[in-house]
């Protein structure tokens, strides 16, 4: 057994399980409790890439390949040709053929002693389970957003992080961009006066409807699973459902409730991370949620279509969270030239400042030229989000978007969804992390049904 590969072991376990009538799974305990190599500042960091779709190919690959102190050593994806293509791209850059490709089980990467850290860029429902398994296996983690489909998993991740002392970077990379940092510094130093309200919005299901096979809510007609695609692994711990031509596409997959919370979490969590930063709320979340929202009654894209939520923080600041179609009427009252997309605007007693449709604006345009004094609050400067992660793997310092920040942002998405779908006010105790007095909404936080084969946490 000692000399067998992970793949051979999994196949053998499956045959044994079938013969004996036991579940054919590998318990999470088999990868739990590993310490992991402690990387020193002069070491090269070896990375395993789990999930090789667009964000891995066009974002992580572009940055990681440029780092002389980083080597991607393995790739993994449920769609084999994506894992192969990304490995080939890294091999071409490195001038060799040493980057391995995995499809059968991402835990093969976690079992590799030469992997120091992993980038989790698989589908949404996999983010937290894979992160928990990686932390328990002694790996540092860069986890793409959003965080958790099942909110109960966030506490397990937090506990695993504390127990195994790993580095966790959440993939809301706005905090590593200088213009957002300057905006937050201006807010926190009182340049727009006392903070009163934050408007946050993002794209919704209609943003990419032109790319769907069946518009606007996705095909429900079962179709053959493409060759080379492990649909079972894609669904992972989520319930198995029929494969359709829209279910696992680059954009459509973000809107299937079995595996995603929709763009509320997939897109809005970027500007939410800035809102939390500006309000100094990384340790908490709003305590009251009231508003509206709806889900489509046809197709497979049945996450929130529209949402309009007023969220109140303990300090009295109001967070107005919307989809971009809802936000248009709100934002055009103070900024003309609406182009949709995602955005965040801080409103204070002396004016407003924010990012709208990709541009940075303010009531007072001269604020962008402010040079802060030594006694004013200035935030940590990140050279770039992937680079910040690698630097922290070496230094063991906390990265720009640590696990607590991720959980508290994710909480807002879950509670907004619960308030919208129940049509009732949701009161939240941020210390106990519990919904107060609304059992229907509380039930929506989980736990959710799990397919035992893929229970890795």
C-alpha positions in Angstrom: 0.0 0.0 0.0 2.8 2.4 0.8 4.1 2.5 -2.8 0.7 2.8 -4.4 -0.4 6.1 -6.0 -3.4 7.9 -4.6 -5.3 6.9 -7.7 -4.6 3.2 -7.3 -5.6 3.4 -3.7 -8.9 5.1 -4.5 -9.7 2.5 -7.2 -8.8 -0.3 -4.8 -10.9 1.2 -2.1 -13.9 1.5 -4.4 -13.6 -2.2 -5.3 -13.3 -3.2 -1.7 -16.2 -1.0 -0.6 -18.4 -2.5 -3.3 -17.5 -6.0 -2.3 -18.1 -5.4 1.4 -21.2 -3.1 1.0 -19.5 -0.1 2.7 -19.5 3.4 1.3 -16.7 3.9 -1.2 -15.2 7.1 0.3 -12.0 8.2 1.8 -12.7 9.7 5.3 -11.5 13.2 5.9 -9.4 11.9 8.7 -7.0 10.3 6.2 -5.7 13.8 5.4 -6.3 15.4 8.7 -3.6 16.5 11.2 -0.7 17.0 8.9 1.7 19.8 9.8 2.8 20.8 6.4 6.3 22.1 5.4 7.2 25.5 6.9 8.4 27.5 4.0 11.2 30.0 4.7 11.7 33.4 3.0 14.3 31.9 0.7 12.3 28.8 -0.3 10.4 28.3 -3.5 6.7 27.8 -2.8 5.2 24.8 -4.7 1.5 25.3 -5.6 -1.2 22.9 -6.6 -4.0 24.5 -8.8 -7.4 23.0 -8.1 -9.9 24.2 -10.7 -8.5 25.2 -14.1 -11.3 27.3 -15.6 -11.2 30.9 -16.7 -10.1 32.5 -13.4 -7.3 30.0 -13.1 -6.2 30.4 -16.7 -6.6 34.1 -17.1 -5.8 35.3 -13.6 -3.8 33.0 -11.4 -1.7 31.7 -14.2 -0.7 35.1 -15.4 0.6 36.1 -12.0 2.0 32.9 -10.6 4.1 32.1 -13.7 5.9 35.4 -13.3 7.1 34.7 -9.8 10.6 33.2 -9.7 10.0 31.9 -6.2 6.8 30.0 -7.1 6.4 26.7 -9.1 3.0 25.2 -9.9 3.5 21.5 -9.7 0.1 20.0 -10.3 -3.3 20.9 -11.8 -6.7 19.4 -11.2 -10.1 19.9 -12.8 -13.3 18.0 -13.4 -12.9 18.8 -17.0 -9.7 17.0 -17.9 -8.8 19.0 -21.0 -8.7 22.2 -18.8 -6.3 20.6 -16.3 -4.1 19.3 -19.2 -4.1 22.7 -21.0 -3.1 24.6 -17.9 -0.4 22.1 -17.0 0.9 22.4 -20.6 1.0 26.2 -20.3 3.0 26.0 -17.1 5.3 23.4 -18.6 5.9 25.6 -21.6 6.8 28.5 -19.4 9.0 26.5 -17.1 10.7 24.7 -20.0 10.0 21.1 -18.9 7.3 18.5 -18.4 7.1 18.2 -14.6 3.6 19.7 -13.9 1.3 16.8 -13.2 -2.4 16.6 -14.1 -5.1 15.1 -11.8 -8.8 14.5 -12.5 -9.9 11.6 -10.5 -9.7 13.2 -7.0 -8.3 16.6 -5.9 -7.1 14.9 -2.7 -4.2 13.5 -4.8 -2.8 17.0 -4.8 -3.3 17.3 -1.1 -1.4 14.1 -0.5 1.7 15.4 -2.4 4.5 16.2 0.0 5.9 18.7 -2.5 2.8 20.9 -2.5 3.0 23.8 0.0 -0.1 25.7 -1.0 -3.1 25.3 -3.2 -5.3 27.7 -5.2 -8.9 26.6 -4.9 -10.7 27.8 -8.0 -13.2 24.9 -8.5 -16.9 25.5 -8.6 -18.6 27.5 -5.8 -20.0 24.6 -3.8 -16.4 23.1 -3.5 -14.6 26.2 -2.2 -15.1 25.6 1.6 -14.9 21.8 1.5 -11.7 21.8 -0.5 -10.2 24.6 1.7 -11.0 22.6 4.9 -9.4 19.4 3.4 -6.4 21.4 2.3 -5.9 23.1 5.7 -6.1 19.7 7.4 -3.6 18.3 5.0 -1.1 21.0 6.0 -1.5 23.3 3.0 -1.9 27.0 2.9 -4.9 28.1 0.8 -5.8 30.8 -1.7 -9.6 30.3 -2.0 -11.6 31.9 -4.7 -14.9 33.6 -3.9 -17.6 33.1 -2.8 -16.9 31.1 0.3 -19.6 28.6 1.3 -22.8 27.2 -0.2 -23.5 25.6 3.2 -23.0 28.3 5.9 -22.4 25.7 8.6 -19.1 24.8 6.9 -17.6 28.3 7.7 -17.2 27.4 11.4 -15.5 24.2 10.5 -13.1 26.1 8.3 -12.4 28.7 11.0 -11.7 25.9 13.6 -9.4 24.1 11.1 -7.4 27.3 10.5 -6.9 27.8 14.2 -5.9 24.2 14.8 -3.5 23.8 11.9 -2.1 27.4 11.8 -2.3 27.8 8.0 -2.4 30.9 5.8 -5.7 31.7 4.1 -6.3 34.3 1.4 -9.8 35.0 0.1 -10.1 35.8 -3.6 -11.7 39.2 -3.2 -8.7 41.0 -4.7 -10.0 44.5 -4.7 -8.1 45.0 -1.4 -4.9 44.6 -3.3 -5.7 47.4 -5.7 -4.4 50.8 -4.8 -7.4 52.9 -5.8 -9.8 50.9 -3.5 -7.3 51.2 -0.7 -7.1 55.0 -1.1 -10.9 55.2 -1.1 -11.1 53.3 2.1 -8.4 55.3 3.7 -10.3 58.5 2.8 -13.4 57.1 4.4 -11.8 55.8 7.5 -9.9 59.1 8.0 -13.2 61.1 7.8 -12.7 62.9 4.5 -16.4 62.4 3.6 -17.4 63.2 7.2 -19.2 60.7 9.4 -20.1 57.5 7.4 -23.8 57.0 7.2 -24.6 54.7 4.3 -22.9 52.3 1.8 -24.5 51.4 -1.5 -23.3 48.1 -2.9 -24.5 46.4 -6.1 -23.5 43.7 -8.6 -24.6 42.1 -11.8 -27.4 39.5 -11.8 -28.4 36.5 -13.8 -29.3 38.6 -16.8 -25.7 39.9 -17.3 -24.6 36.9 -19.5 -28.0 35.7 -20.8 -26.9 36.1 -24.4 -24.4 33.3 -23.8 -27.0 30.8 -22.5 -28.3 28.1 -24.8 -31.8 28.7 -23.4 -32.5 32.3 -22.4 -32.8 33.7 -19.8 -32.8 30.9 -17.1 -31.0 27.9 -18.6 -32.0 24.7 -20.2 -33.8 22.0 -18.1 -33.5 19.3 -20.8 -31.2 16.5 -19.8 -28.2 16.1 -22.2 -25.3 13.7 -22.5 -22.3 14.5 -20.3 -19.3 15.5 -22.5 -16.4 13.2 -22.8 -13.6 14.0 -20.4 -15.9 15.7 -18.0 -16.4 14.2 -14.5 -19.8 15.6 -13.7 -20.0 13.6 -10.5 -16.9 15.5 -9.2 -18.3 18.8 -10.4 -21.4 18.3 -8.3 -19.3 17.0 -5.5 -21.1 17.1 -2.1 -24.1 18.7 -3.7 -27.2 16.7 -4.7 -26.9 14.9 -8.1 -29.1 16.5 -10.8 -29.5 16.0 -14.5 -26.8 17.5 -16.7 -28.0 20.1 -19.1 -26.1 22.2 -21.7 -26.4 25.3 -19.5 -25.6 23.8 -16.1 -21.8 23.7 -16.1 -20.9 26.4 -18.5 -18.5 29.2 -17.6 -21.3 31.6 -16.7 -24.5 29.6 -16.3 -23.0 27.5 -13.5 -23.0 30.5 -11.2 -26.8 30.5 -11.0 -27.7 26.9 -10.2 -28.9 26.7 -6.6 -27.5 23.2 -6.1 -24.0 24.5 -6.5 -24.1 28.3 -6.1 -25.7 31.3 -4.4 -25.7 33.2 -7.6 -24.1 36.5 -8.4 -25.2 37.9 -5.0 -22.3 35.9 -3.6 -20.2 35.4 -6.8 -20.0 39.1 -7.7 -21.4 41.3 -4.9 -18.9 39.9 -2.5 -16.1 41.9 -4.2 -17.6 45.3 -3.3 -19.0 43.9 0.0 -15.4 43.3 1.0 -14.6 47.0 0.4 -17.8 48.1 2.3 -16.7 46.0 5.3 -13.2 47.4 5.1 -14.4 51.0 5.0 -16.8 50.4 7.9 -14.1 48.6 10.0 -16.4 45.6 10.1 -14.1 42.6 9.3 -14.9 41.1 12.7 -18.7 41.4 12.3 -21.7 41.7 9.8 -24.9 43.8 9.8 -27.3 42.8 12.5 -30.6 43.5 10.7 -31.8 42.7 7.2 -35.0 43.9 5.6 -36.0 44.0 1.9 -37.1 42.1 -1.1 -35.9 39.6 -3.7 -37.1 36.9 -6.1 -36.0 33.8 -7.8 -37.1 32.7 -11.3 -39.9 30.1 -11.5 -38.5 28.4 -14.6 -35.2 27.1 -15.9 -32.3 25.9 -13.9 -31.0 29.3 -12.8 -33.0 29.7 -9.6 -30.8 31.8 -7.4 -31.8 35.3 -6.6 -32.6 37.2 -9.7 -33.2 40.6 -8.1 -32.5 41.8 -4.6 -33.0 45.1 -2.7 -31.9 44.8 0.9 -31.4 47.3 3.7 -28.8 46.0 6.2 -28.1 47.8 9.4 -24.8 47.6 11.3 -24.5 47.9 15.1 -22.8 51.3 14.7 -25.9 52.6 12.8 -24.3 52.6 9.3 -26.8 51.4 6.6 -25.7 49.0 3.9 -28.0 49.1 0.8 -27.3 45.9 -1.1 -28.8 45.5 -4.6 -28.5 43.9 -8.0 -27.5 46.4 -10.7 -30.9 46.7 -12.3 -32.4 47.7 -9.0 -29.4 50.0 -8.2 -29.8 52.1 -11.3 -32.7 54.2 -9.9 -30.7 54.7 -6.7 -27.3 55.5 -8.0 -28.4 57.8 -10.9 -29.8 60.2 -8.3 -26.2 61.2 -7.5 -24.1 60.0 -10.5 -25.2 60.2 -14.1 -23.8 57.9 -16.9 -25.0 54.6 -15.6 -23.4 51.5 -17.2 -24.4 48.8 -14.8 -21.9 46.2 -13.5 -20.7 46.2 -9.9 -20.1 49.0 -7.5 -19.6 50.4 -4.0 -20.3 54.0 -2.8 -19.7 55.4 0.7 -22.0 58.3 1.8 -20.9 60.6 4.6 -22.1 63.8 6.1 -19.7 65.7 3.8 -20.3 63.9 0.5 -19.7 60.5 -1.2 -16.9 58.6 -2.8 -17.0 55.3 -4.6 -16.5 53.0 -7.6 -19.3 53.1 -10.1 -19.3 51.0 -13.3 -15.5 50.5 -13.2 -14.7 54.2 -12.5 -13.7 56.0 -9.3 -15.7 59.1 -8.4 -16.3 61.5 -5.5 -18.3 64.6 -4.6 -15.0 66.3 -4.2 -12.6 65.1 -7.0 -9.6 66.6 -5.2 -9.8 63.8 -2.6 -8.0 61.4 -4.9 -4.9 63.7 -4.6 -4.8 63.8 -0.8 -1.5 62.8 0.7 -2.1 61.4 4.2 -0.3 62.8 7.2 1.8 60.5 9.5 -0.8 60.6 12.2 -3.6 59.4 9.8 -4.6 55.8 9.3 -2.9 54.2 6.4 -3.6 50.6 5.4 -1.2 47.9 4.4 -0.1 48.0 0.8 -0.3 44.7 -1.1 1.7 44.5 -4.4 -0.9 42.1 -5.9 -3.2 39.6 -4.4 -1.4 36.4 -5.5 1.9 37.9 -4.5 0.5 38.9 -1.1 -0.6 35.3 -0.6 2.9 33.9 -1.5 4.6 36.5 0.7 2.4 35.5 3.7 3.0 31.8 3.0 6.7 32.6 3.7 6.3 35.2 6.5 3.3 33.4 8.2 1.7 36.9 8.5 -2.0 37.4 7.8 -2.8 38.2 4.2 -5.1 41.0 2.9 -8.3 38.9 3.0 -8.0 36.4 5.9 -10.5 33.7 6.8 -12.5 35.9 9.3 -13.0 38.6 6.8 -14.2 36.0 4.3 -16.7 34.5 6.7 -18.1 37.8 7.7 -18.6 38.9 4.1 -20.1 35.6 3.2 -22.5 36.0 6.1 -24.1 39.0 4.4 -24.8 37.1 1.3 -26.5 34.2 3.2 -28.6 36.5 5.3 -29.7 38.7 2.4 -30.8 35.6 0.6 -32.7 34.4 3.7 -34.5 37.7 4.2 -35.4 38.0 0.6 -36.8 34.5 0.2 -38.7 34.4 3.5 -40.0 38.0 3.1 -39.3 38.6 6.7 -36.9 40.7 8.7 -33.8 38.8 9.7 -32.1 39.8 13.0 -28.5 38.5 13.4 -26.4 37.9 16.4 -22.8 38.4 15.1 -21.2 37.0 18.2 -23.2 33.8 18.4 -23.5 33.8 14.6 -27.2 32.9 14.8 -30.4 34.2 13.4 -32.7 35.5 16.1 -36.5 34.7 16.1 -36.8 33.5 12.5 -36.6 29.7 12.3 -37.6 29.6 8.7 -34.6 31.8 7.8 -32.3 30.0 10.2 -33.0 26.7 8.4 -31.7 28.2 5.2 -28.2 28.5 6.6 -27.9 24.7 6.7 -26.7 22.1 7.2 -27.6 21.0 3.7 -27.8 17.4 2.3 -24.4 15.9 1.5 -23.4 13.1 -0.8 -21.2 10.9 1.4 -18.8 10.1 -1.4 -17.6 13.7 -1.4 -17.8 14.6 2.2 -14.2 15.7 2.8 -14.6 17.9 5.8 
